[in-house]
Amino acid sequence: MPMQNPALPQVELLYSLLVINSWYDVSLLLCQEWNISSFLVRLRNNTKFHLGSVVNITTSSTSPNSHPNSSVSKADFQTSLRGYLESIKESTSTVVTFGCDIRDIKRIFNVVTKLGLMLPEYHWVLGDTQDVEELRTEGLPAGLLAHGRMGAPSLDHYVQDGLELVARVVGSAAYRSPELALIPSITNCMDTQSSQNRNMTSGKYLSRFLSNTSFDGLSGFISSQEETVISSESHHFIWSLQHDPIGNPMWTRLGRWKHDRVLMDYTAWTNKQRGDWRHPSRLHLRVVTLVEHPFVFTREVDEDGLCPAGQLCLNPLTNNTALLQSLFLQMQGPNDSIPMEYKKCCYGYCIDLLEKLAEDMGFDFDLYIVGDGKYGGFKNGRWTGLVGDLLSGAAHLAVTSFSINSARSRVIDFTSPFFSTSLGILVRTRDTAAPIGAFMWPLHWSMWLGIFVSLHVTAVFLTIYEWNSPFGMTPRGRNRDKVFSFSSALNVCYAILFGRTAAIKPPKCWTGRFLMNLWAIFCLFCLSTYTANLAAVMVGEKTFEQLSGIHDPKSVFYILCVCLCSLQTLQMGIKHFSGLFLMLCVGLGLSLLTTLAEHIIYRFVIPRVKDPKFKYWLHTISEYLIAICEFMKPVSMEKYFDVGRRPQTIAWRAFAVIATVNQTVQLD
């Protein structure tokens, strides 16, 4: 079964495009010798068309020896083109070009722009099939129409479309009669329906569904023209040169050629009622708006009911279509009897945009303010506000600051957004030059106060414990040469806090050393937190503070703290450092128990150790130690010293009996 790609009926496409948009006054512009006889016959057979001049601007004026891009040929081409365009300026409103390449098109529109033969009064159509991917946008006017394909389909596209066609045919046939479509190996002979279809083969059965199967494939519209021919009609689109929301020119798809007719996504020109160029009629629209600053403002009219500045609009406080029509008819009539309180002067960004749109698109409008003052919502089974006026026909167009949502998009059409706004929160940044006390920013002043109060309290307790301990560094304690005073305690605490432990006098009692280690742990946690926050605080002072919105936790927290007279750092200190302060307080309490243990050991344990009943145990232990020393093998020094010389004794051990002075010892 062959698969063919039918030729595009270019004449029918152009003819349908002109009829759809009511462009009946047509002139033809040829850049070279071109066969357009079929197109001329099609236009002359329709009495609505008024065929103007058929102009051939072939560059025959240039000599064969001259270069086509020379200045003489360009001047002759533009001169002849200007004369031809001047001749058709008063006799047509639509121009179709044939046989023009991109260079000729740019030359044509260079002259057209100077003559003013542009939209909305004149329409230009490229009659030749174009490849949109190769079309340019530079030097071409907005509103130019072209038709063509995005690109030729590849062989893979045809293969995939063929497989999809077979799958669709078999699926449809199997749904109706699986026994014929799927060719079962076992058939019931008693089945009367099968006996009736015994002469029908599976191929004939599938061919019925093949002729009724069509779909949009990768290569085009796939259909079956006959039982033996499958047609792949390529995707042929109609394009228009428009401006994107940024203002850059781009080719926009308007419709496509399908089933031998043009299917337009939307009309290329709004004014369909323009049928005769000799009696032009402008489209008249009713436009509804809503007052919202700075997009739409209102002011009172003058004494004559006119607007010195802005656009005259009505505020009738109703959405009745008949009443609105009667009010606008009265306003346009010679006897204006509309009450002055209904008249307003509308101005603003949206009004300026509406005036520019009416100027570019060539339509007139009557402007009024929505009656209920609402944007539009679905309530009690009907739409209110601007949406309700559009659906009821009271207004043809709405121009204002309007939110686009899914519910409204299902009932009305929106243009591309032409303006975007956003809300922001301004935060004052601090000066980049940090003050001298910037190093204290990571912690709140109350935290610094708590740290230094704890330091002095710890120093006081260190001094008290050292002077009240039997092992302390005091003259009455152990006859120390050095005395641990309050200044020594402050020196120890400050040295540990700032990490400088050189030339300090540490306490000697057990309680003092325990409290000193506890203070070191406290300083470790405080300084690690300070170091971690210091870099973040210093970097944060160089940048602005990020706020995600009015519900940001930072902004809400500061609002609450104004009433509570506290800051975030204080709350953080209470939350994270309360445990450290509690640990320090508990340590001070436990140190009392340590002091009590020192006095118990000094007064009760040590005197008992000195008791005579422990002397034998002590003597035995010393003898054991002496015996162990006697049996220890001395280290040989022969390999380190001269063995020929007798070494000199440098130490010896002797034993004696100790007695008091002037005491006589009698031995039996």
HELIX and SHEET records of a PDB file:
HELIX    1   1 GLN A   10  ILE A   20  1                                  11    
HELIX    2   2 SER A   37  ARG A   44  1                                   8    
HELIX    3   3 SER A   71  ILE A   88  1                                  18    
HELIX    4   4 ILE A  102  LEU A  115  1                                  14    
HELIX    5   5 VAL A  132  GLU A  134  5                                   3    
HELIX    6   6 LEU A  155  ARG A  176  1                                  22    
HELIX    7   7 PRO A  178  ALA A  181  1                                   4    
HELIX    8   8 THR A  192  GLN A  196  1                                   5    
HELIX    9   9 SER A  202  LEU A  210  1                                   9    
HELIX   10  10 THR A  321  GLN A  332  1                                  12    
HELIX   11  11 MET A  340  TYR A  342  5                                   3    
HELIX   12  12 TYR A  349  MET A  361  1                                  13    
HELIX   13  13 GLY A  385  SER A  392  1                                   8    
HELIX   14  14 SER A  406  SER A  409  1                                   4    
HELIX   15  15 ALA A  438  MET A  440  5                                   3    
HELIX   16  16 TRP A  445  ASN A  468  1                                  24    
HELIX   17  17 PRO A  475  ARG A  478  1                                   4    
HELIX   18  18 PHE A  486  PHE A  498  1                                  13    
HELIX   19  19 TRP A  510  LYS A  542  1                                  33    
HELIX   20  20 PRO A  553  LEU A  564  1                                  12    
HELIX   21  21 GLN A  568  HIS A  576  1                                   9    
HELIX   22  22 SER A  578  ILE A  600  1                                  23    
HELIX   23  23 ILE A  601  VAL A  605  3                                   5    
HELIX   24  24 ILE A  606  VAL A  609  1                                   4    
HELIX   25  25 PRO A  612  PHE A  614  5                                   3    
HELIX   26  26 LYS A  615  PHE A  631  1                                  17    
SHEET    1   A 4 MET A   3  GLN A   4  0                                        
SHEET    2   A 4 ILE A 230  GLU A 233  1                                        
SHEET    3   A 4 PHE A 221  SER A 224 -1                                        
SHEET    4   A 4 PHE A 215  ASP A 216 -1                                        
SHEET    1   B 8 HIS A  50  ASN A  56  0                                        
SHEET    2   B 8 ASP A  25  LEU A  30  1                                        
SHEET    3   B 8 THR A  94  PHE A  98  1                                        
SHEET    4   B 8 HIS A 123  ASP A 131  1                                        
SHEET    5   B 8 LEU A 145  ARG A 149  1                                        
SHEET    6   B 8 HIS A 236  HIS A 243 -1                                        
SHEET    7   B 8 PRO A 249  LYS A 258 -1                                        
SHEET    8   B 8 ARG A 261  MET A 264 -1                                        
SHEET    1   C 6 PHE A 297  ARG A 299  0                                        
SHEET    2   C 6 LYS A 343  TYR A 347 -1                                        
SHEET    3   C 6 GLN A 311  LEU A 314 -1                                        
SHEET    4   C 6 PHE A 363  ILE A 369  1                                        
SHEET    5   C 6 LEU A 283  THR A 289  1                                        
SHEET    6   C 6 LEU A 397  ALA A 398  1                                        
SHEET    1   D 2 PHE A 378  LYS A 379  0                                        
SHEET    2   D 2 ARG A 382  TRP A 383 -1                                        
END                                                                             
